[in-house]
Amino acid sequence: MGFAGLIAAVLVISAVSTRTAAQGAGTTAPPFNVLFIGNSHLFVNNVPQRVRQHLRAGREPIRIQTFARGGAQLSGFTHRADVAAALKSRAWDVVVLQEASATFLSPGGDRRFGQSVGWFRRRLGSNVRIVLYQTWPWRDGSRYFVGRASNTRHMWQAMRRAYATVARQPRVTIAPVGTCWMRSPKRAALYSADGNHASVAGSQLAARIIAATIARNAPAKC
């Protein structure tokens, strides 16, 4: 199936691990709960599952829930009853938010991004951390640029500014996937054929940076 066909909402729930908190403790540690909300940059190559695999090395059990719809902007999820219910359904430790790439090329996109993150912040407890999954610009020559007065460099500048601004909100941290992507000497190999989505190598990079940011409670280093 091509990426253009990935328009259905998906819900990925992983409840894993029965390891006790410590040897001889005799009790099971409470789960570490992570909620992912975004679009195809989550479900292509199942990034949440890859993040879980990284987190398992240092913290168990890990419970993941994901809401993702192809091309969706975060603002669209703020009107969904199932998302609002999910926010109340569990004691979330971290909520990972991923904005649509096209948002940063549209009028008012930065404002909508900030408002959406603020909406989630207001509905989460003060002890819940929000991690922004910073994505990357489309590759020059990608069909996604057709009809748009932009290119990779200009798009990345807009994305970087928007993420830096939104990350000033309390309890919000950037997972600098896009920064590490743009600095990588193997950047071309991180893109899939469409010049937008990640290859398996790109998704592995994304998962590693997101997991490290969650574990460090600070932006991960490339």
C-alpha positions, 0 to 999 in steps of 0.5 A: 500500500502506498503512503497516499492510501494511509488515511485511516485512523489507527490505534496501536496499543501495546501492553507488555512486560511482567517483570517485577520492579526489582529482584525479590521485591515481590510486586509488579512495577506500575506501567510507564504509560506513553501516549502518541498522537500524530499522523503517518510519521508515527505509523509508517514503520511503527515508530511507537513500537520502536520507541518502546523497544528502546525504553524497555532496556531501562524501564518496565513495564511499558504501555503504549497507546497511539492515535494516528491518521494520515496527513492529520494535523494536531488540531484535528485531534482536539475535536475527537471524543475518543482522544479526550477520553483517552487523556482521562483514561490513564495516568500518562507519564509522557504524551508524544505529539507530532505535528503535520509537516505541511502545517509549517508551510500554511498561513497560521500554521505556527499559531495552530501548532502552539494552540494545539499543544496548549490544548493538550497541556491544559487537559493533562496533569501537571506531572505529565510531560509532553515531548514534541516529535520534531520531524524533518522537511521534505526532500528537494524534488519531492512531489509534496513541494509541487504547487508550494513556494518553498524548498527543503531549506526554507521549510526546515527554517520554518519548522525549527522556529515553530518547534523552538517557540512551542517548546517554551511552554511549560512541561514541553520538550523537543525530541530533536529528530529533525535536527539530527536528521538534517545533520546526518551525513547519511541524510539521503538514506533516511528518506523513503522514496517519496521524499517525505516519510522515513525509511526504516533507517529514518524511523530507527533514528526517530525512535532512538531520539524520542526514547532518549529524550523521554529517558533523559527528560531533556532533548537527546543528543545526536 
